[in-house]
């Protein structure tokens, strides 16, 4: 005997997966919740509809848009942390060198690093203590394949004036060099020699504010001699390179605390606030992240007077 339902008829529909008997409604099927799934079972299809695929793709795109910037930011923060650690080691090695040298820092452009006496301060530091290449290159500044030339916001510099050639992404405050003050003053040939000669620290006892006196820092070349009137370069990526006079612009690069350093502006309006900052090792031994706008508030030479307004800012 057959069972008869007064409200609807039943027929067998064979599912390809489970081969179970399922009821199916007459006509074109019922629209609404679950209707699409019922129709797919009746037709024997088990795939996704176009709308469902588009929804999944849209969700993945949204998640990627949310996560990728966060991952990039985490990577840059990690690089900044490693850079801070590296700079700390260089800073401490430099202070030990000064202590063992009776309070005198590196001789200007004279060392025995290569047996000839032609290396800069980094050669002396390598010969003294700091022999690990990685600590002299910030992970945000890829080591260059070139053997000579300035670096950039995201690459290291190279100096082939010595053998083996040197590479780094940090620099020394030139006013800390030891040597004849008149000779050192020549590096700032745009300043009267008698005035520039009074800027050199020459030895540690002349450092008036150790916690605010930059010693080593992120930069595009080996050293710099800042004065209060120095303006930043409009090219924050190359930052003047090896151009002379060696002004503060060499370290005015947004290597940290901004976007990817490779995105540093090439034609920046310096009358506006500068982006990002650099890591600075100061004379008391601590490492400080310094926003670019605040570099002029540090004491780069003897009797430095911080300007009321950053040069070039309006």
Number of C-alpha atoms within 10 A of each C-alpha: 3 4 6 9 8 6 5 9 11 13 11 11 16 16 17 11 9 7 9 11 11 14 14 18 14 11 6 7 13 14 10 7 8 9 11 13 12 18 17 15 17 17 11 14 12 12 9 11 10 8 9 11 12 12 11 11 12 12 12 12 12 11 11 12 11 11 12 11 11 12 11 13 16 12 14 21 15 14 17 21 16 16 24 23 15 18 26 22 17 24 24 18 18 26 21 16 19 16 13 11 12 10 16 20 24 25 16 19 16 16 20 13 21 16 10 11 14 17 23 23 23 26 25 22 19 17 13 14 13 18 13 10 11 13 21 25 22 27 21 24 25 17 20 19 11 14 15 15 17 26 30 28 29 24 26 28 29 23 20 14 14 16 14 12 14 21 27 28 30 27 23 25 20 26 29 28 22 19 19 13 19 15 12 23 23 15 19 19 13 11 14 11 17 11 10 24 20 15 21 25 24 23 19 17 10 15 21 15 15 17 17 18 23 25 22 24 27 31 34 33 29 29 25 25 25 25 21 19 14 16 18 27 23 18 18 27 27 26 27 25 20 19 12 12 16 22 25 25 24 31 33 31 30 26 32 26 20 15 15 17 22 15 14 23 17 13 11 17 15 18 13 11 14 19 20 20 22 23 26 27 26 25 21 17 19 15 21 18 16 18 19 21 19 12 19 23 18 18 23 30 25 20 14 17 14 17 11 8 11 21 16 15 14 9
